[in-house]
Amino acid sequence: MRSVGVSTEDQAREGFSLPEQKERLETFCKFKGYTIVDYYTDAGISAKQGNLRPDFERLKEDIKSKKINTMVALKLDRITRSIYDWEKLMTFLDENDAYLDCANDDINTTNANGKMISRILTSVSQNEIERTSERTKIGLAGAIKQGHIPNRTPLGFKRDNKKLVVDPLNKDIVVRVFDLYLEGKSHQTIANIYNQEKVLGKTNWYDSTIQKILSNELYKGDFVNGRKTKYPTYYENVVEPIVSKEKWNNCQSQKQRNARHYERTATYLFTNKLKCFNCGCFLGGKATTKQKTGKKYYYYQCKKCKTNYKEVDILELLAMQIVDLVKLDDLMNNYYTPFIKSKLDNKEIDYEK
């Protein structure tokens, strides 16, 4: 018994419609003497690593239940383009006494040569994806550096030939948000002021809106791409700033001073007093609780570098510095001060010499 898997991605790349793919696979199965049990079509879903394909998972379940013993596809890259995923699939097929047969690639995993060729073709497909990704990243980086920011246009900016530029009609609204916050106004207070004045004809200003404005690097001319990814990219001076970097950083420091952690009543003494060793940004206080013991651990974090410093380590280093200062003070009082005083009392010393 045999099964057939098809993918609509062939239609976009090679002009094969779903009916054409089905016809080609049926002809191939007839030539091979395979009995078709079912069709598995993940329409519009690519074979890149990590993509969830419901019909492909259904195919694997049918292989496990011995409903079928061979999967057939037009090409290997319709199944996967990841070496890692392909090795997992080959192990799965071996464990379930099943095989893969491709109509266009002349691949059959029933022998060692077929497996070797499949690995080579999968490597080529993965290399193609990685090279395309690299070219896309390089092109995106170049566009960002020229002011072509891919995100939604924020308040205070407008698009000029797709390039982000300052909008003189409403940039002062943004500047005022920063000024009010530095005056000590909270996010909610600023939102209330804007609602009362119906700024831009709106009465739906929220504290979260003000918070987003204050934390957006674009207002100081910088941009962070992939903020929610593991390795975001920071671009400096890519657009004309609306506020100075000094004002923007002062607002971040003010935000840290205003921060309150409800798990602890004590004040974070070192907030806005310690700077990150790598980037120079002020550190903010945080706390975590160990689930097993319920013990709380306090530390200071750099939001930009994602670096944490334990409070106990900071206190220990501070204590060592204080001890050194006390020793220096004792040295001055016990040795240098009496020595200098004796010299001053001795009228016979040639002070000029």
C-alpha positions in Angstrom: 0.0 0.0 0.0 1.3 3.5 -0.9 0.3 7.1 0.0 0.8 10.3 -2.0 1.7 13.7 -0.5 1.5 16.9 -2.5 2.3 20.6 -1.9 0.8 23.7 -3.5 4.2 25.4 -3.2 5.1 23.7 -6.5 2.4 25.7 -8.1 4.1 29.0 -7.3 7.7 27.8 -8.1 7.2 25.5 -11.1 3.7 26.2 -12.4 2.1 23.0 -11.1 -1.5 23.4 -10.0 -3.0 20.9 -7.5 -4.8 18.9 -10.1 -1.6 18.7 -12.2 0.4 17.5 -9.2 -2.2 14.9 -8.4 -2.2 13.7 -12.0 1.6 13.4 -12.1 1.8 11.5 -8.8 -1.0 9.1 -9.9 0.9 8.4 -13.1 4.1 7.8 -11.2 2.3 5.4 -8.7 0.7 3.5 -11.6 4.1 3.1 -13.2 5.6 1.9 -9.9 2.7 -0.4 -9.1 1.8 1.4 -6.0 -1.7 1.4 -4.5 -2.8 4.8 -3.4 -4.5 4.9 0.0 -4.9 8.6 0.7 -3.8 12.1 -0.4 -2.0 14.4 2.1 -2.1 18.1 1.0 -0.8 20.9 3.2 -1.9 23.7 0.9 0.1 26.9 1.1 2.4 25.7 3.9 6.1 25.7 3.0 8.5 22.9 4.0 10.8 25.2 6.0 12.1 24.1 9.4 9.6 24.5 12.2 6.4 24.9 10.1 3.5 22.9 11.4 1.8 20.9 8.7 -1.3 19.1 9.9 -1.7 16.7 6.9 2.0 15.7 7.2 1.5 14.8 10.8 -1.6 12.8 9.8 0.6 11.0 7.2 3.1 10.1 10.0 0.3 8.7 12.2 -0.9 6.6 9.3 2.6 5.2 8.9 2.8 4.4 12.6 -0.6 2.5 12.4 0.7 0.5 9.4 -2.0 1.9 7.2 0.7 2.8 4.6 4.3 1.9 4.2 5.5 4.4 1.5 5.1 8.1 1.1 5.4 9.6 -2.4 6.1 13.2 -3.3 7.0 15.1 -6.5 10.3 16.4 -5.0 12.3 16.0 -1.9 12.0 19.7 -1.0 8.2 19.3 -0.9 8.8 17.2 2.3 11.5 19.3 4.0 14.4 21.7 3.3 16.1 21.2 6.7 18.9 18.6 7.2 17.9 18.3 10.8 14.3 17.6 10.0 15.3 15.2 7.2 17.5 13.1 9.5 14.6 12.9 12.0 12.3 11.8 9.2 14.7 9.1 7.9 15.0 7.7 11.5 11.2 7.8 11.7 10.8 5.9 8.4 13.5 3.3 9.5 11.7 2.7 12.8 8.4 2.1 11.1 9.7 0.1 8.1 8.5 2.8 5.7 10.1 4.5 2.7 10.0 7.7 0.6 9.8 7.8 -3.2 10.1 11.1 -5.2 8.9 11.3 -8.7 11.2 14.1 -10.0 14.3 13.6 -7.9 14.7 9.9 -8.4 15.1 9.3 -4.7 14.3 6.1 -2.9 15.2 5.6 0.7 15.2 1.8 0.4 19.0 1.8 -0.1 22.1 3.6 1.1 22.7 5.5 -2.1 19.2 6.9 -2.1 19.7 8.1 1.5 23.0 9.7 0.6 21.6 11.5 -2.4 18.6 12.7 -0.3 21.0 14.2 2.2 22.9 16.1 -0.5 19.7 17.5 -2.0 18.4 18.5 1.4 21.7 20.3 2.1 21.4 22.2 -1.2 17.8 23.2 -0.4 18.8 24.4 3.1 21.7 26.3 1.7 19.3 28.1 -0.7 17.1 29.1 2.2 20.0 30.4 4.3 21.5 32.4 1.4 18.1 33.9 0.7 17.7 34.8 4.3 21.2 36.4 4.4 20.4 38.5 1.3 17.1 39.6 2.8 18.8 40.6 6.1 21.5 42.6 4.2 18.9 44.3 2.1 16.7 45.1 5.1 19.7 46.5 7.0 20.6 48.8 4.1 17.1 50.0 3.8 16.8 50.7 7.6 20.1 52.7 7.5 18.6 54.9 4.8 15.5 55.6 6.9 13.1 53.0 5.4 11.7 51.7 8.6 9.5 48.6 8.2 7.3 49.2 11.2 4.1 51.2 11.3 4.6 55.0 11.1 4.6 56.3 14.7 3.1 59.6 15.9 5.4 62.5 15.0 6.6 61.0 11.7 5.3 60.6 8.2 6.4 58.8 5.0 8.2 60.6 2.2 8.8 58.1 -0.6 8.6 55.3 1.9 11.2 57.0 4.0 10.4 57.9 7.6 10.8 61.7 8.2 9.7 64.1 11.0 6.1 65.4 10.6 6.2 69.1 11.6 2.4 69.1 12.2 2.4 66.8 15.2 6.0 66.3 16.4 5.4 68.9 19.2 2.8 66.5 20.6 5.5 63.9 21.1 8.0 66.4 22.5 5.4 67.5 25.0 4.9 64.0 26.3 8.6 63.7 27.1 8.6 67.2 28.8 5.5 66.4 30.9 7.0 63.1 32.0 10.2 64.8 33.1 8.2 67.3 35.0 7.0 64.4 37.1 3.6 63.6 35.4 2.7 59.9 35.3 1.6 58.1 32.1 -2.0 58.3 33.2 -1.9 62.0 34.1 -0.4 62.8 30.6 -3.1 60.7 29.0 -5.8 62.5 31.0 -4.4 65.9 29.9 -4.4 64.9 26.3 -8.0 63.6 26.6 -9.2 66.8 28.3 -7.6 68.9 25.6 -8.8 66.5 22.8 -5.3 66.4 21.3 -5.6 65.4 17.6 -9.4 65.4 18.2 -9.1 62.2 20.3 -10.4 61.3 23.7 -8.9 57.8 23.8 -5.4 58.5 25.0 -4.3 55.7 27.4 -1.4 55.3 29.8 -0.2 52.5 27.6 -0.1 54.9 24.6 2.1 57.3 26.5 4.3 54.5 27.7 4.9 53.3 24.2 5.8 56.8 23.1 8.4 57.2 25.9 10.0 53.9 25.2 10.2 54.1 21.4 13.9 54.5 20.3 12.8 56.1 17.0 12.1 59.4 18.8 15.8 59.7 19.5 16.7 58.6 15.9 17.5 54.9 16.6 15.6 51.7 15.7 15.6 48.2 17.1 14.7 45.5 14.6 13.5 42.1 15.9 12.8 43.4 19.4 10.9 40.2 20.4 13.6 37.9 18.9 16.5 36.4 20.8 19.1 38.6 19.0 17.5 42.0 18.1 19.6 44.4 16.0 20.1 48.0 17.1 20.6 50.7 14.5 21.7 54.2 15.6 20.9 57.5 13.9 18.7 56.1 11.1 16.1 58.8 11.2 16.0 62.5 12.2 15.3 62.6 16.0 12.4 64.3 17.5 13.9 64.5 21.0 17.6 64.5 22.0 19.2 61.2 23.2 19.8 62.9 26.5 16.1 63.7 27.0 15.1 60.2 25.9 17.6 58.6 28.3 16.5 60.9 31.2 13.0 59.7 30.7 14.1 56.1 30.9 15.9 56.9 34.1 12.8 58.7 35.4 10.8 55.6 34.5 13.2 53.4 36.6 12.9 55.8 39.5 9.1 55.6 39.3 9.1 51.8 39.1 7.6 49.9 42.0 7.9 46.2 42.6 4.9 45.0 44.6 6.7 41.9 46.0 8.9 44.1 48.1 8.2 47.1 50.2 11.8 48.2 50.5 13.2 50.7 48.0 15.7 49.6 45.4 18.6 51.8 46.7 20.7 51.4 43.6 18.1 52.2 41.0 19.3 55.0 38.8 22.7 54.9 40.6 24.3 52.0 38.8 25.2 51.9 35.1 25.7 48.9 32.9 29.3 48.1 32.3 28.7 47.4 28.6 26.4 50.2 27.3 26.3 52.7 30.2 22.5 52.5 30.7 21.0 52.8 34.2 20.1 49.6 35.9 16.6 48.9 37.1 15.6 46.8 40.2 13.9 43.4 39.7 13.0 40.4 41.9 12.4 36.7 41.4 11.0 34.1 43.8 12.3 30.5 44.0 9.3 28.2 43.7 10.6 25.4 46.0 11.6 27.6 48.9 9.7 30.8 48.3 12.9 32.8 48.8 13.1 36.1 47.0 16.2 37.1 45.1 16.8 40.8 44.2 19.0 42.0 41.3 19.5 44.9 38.9 19.0 44.5 35.2 20.2 46.3 32.0 17.1 46.2 29.7 19.3 46.8 26.6 22.0 44.2 27.2 19.8 41.9 29.2 22.5 41.7 31.9 21.7 40.9 35.5 23.6 41.9 38.6 22.7 40.3 41.9 22.1 42.7 44.8 24.1 40.6 47.2 27.1 40.8 45.0 26.6 44.6 44.7 26.4 44.9 48.5 29.5 42.8 48.9 31.5 44.9 46.5 30.2 48.1 48.1 31.2 46.8 51.6 34.7 46.1 50.3 35.0 49.6 48.9 33.8 51.1 52.3 36.4 49.0 54.1 39.1 50.3 51.8 37.9 53.9 52.5 38.0 53.3 56.3 41.5 51.9 56.0 42.6 54.9 54.0 41.0 57.2 56.5 42.8 55.5 59.4 46.1 55.7 57.5 45.6 59.4 56.9 44.6 60.1 60.6 47.2 57.9 62.1 50.2 58.7 59.9 50.0 61.4 57.4 48.1 64.0 59.5 50.5 63.9 62.5 53.4 63.9 60.0 52.2 67.0 58.2 51.3 68.7 61.5 54.8 68.1 62.9 56.3 69.6 59.8 54.1 72.7 60.1 55.0 73.1 63.7 58.7 72.9 63.0 59.6 76.6 62.1 63.1 75.7 61.1 62.0 73.7 58.0 62.7 75.3 54.6 59.1 75.1 53.3 60.0 76.5 49.9 62.6 73.7 49.5 
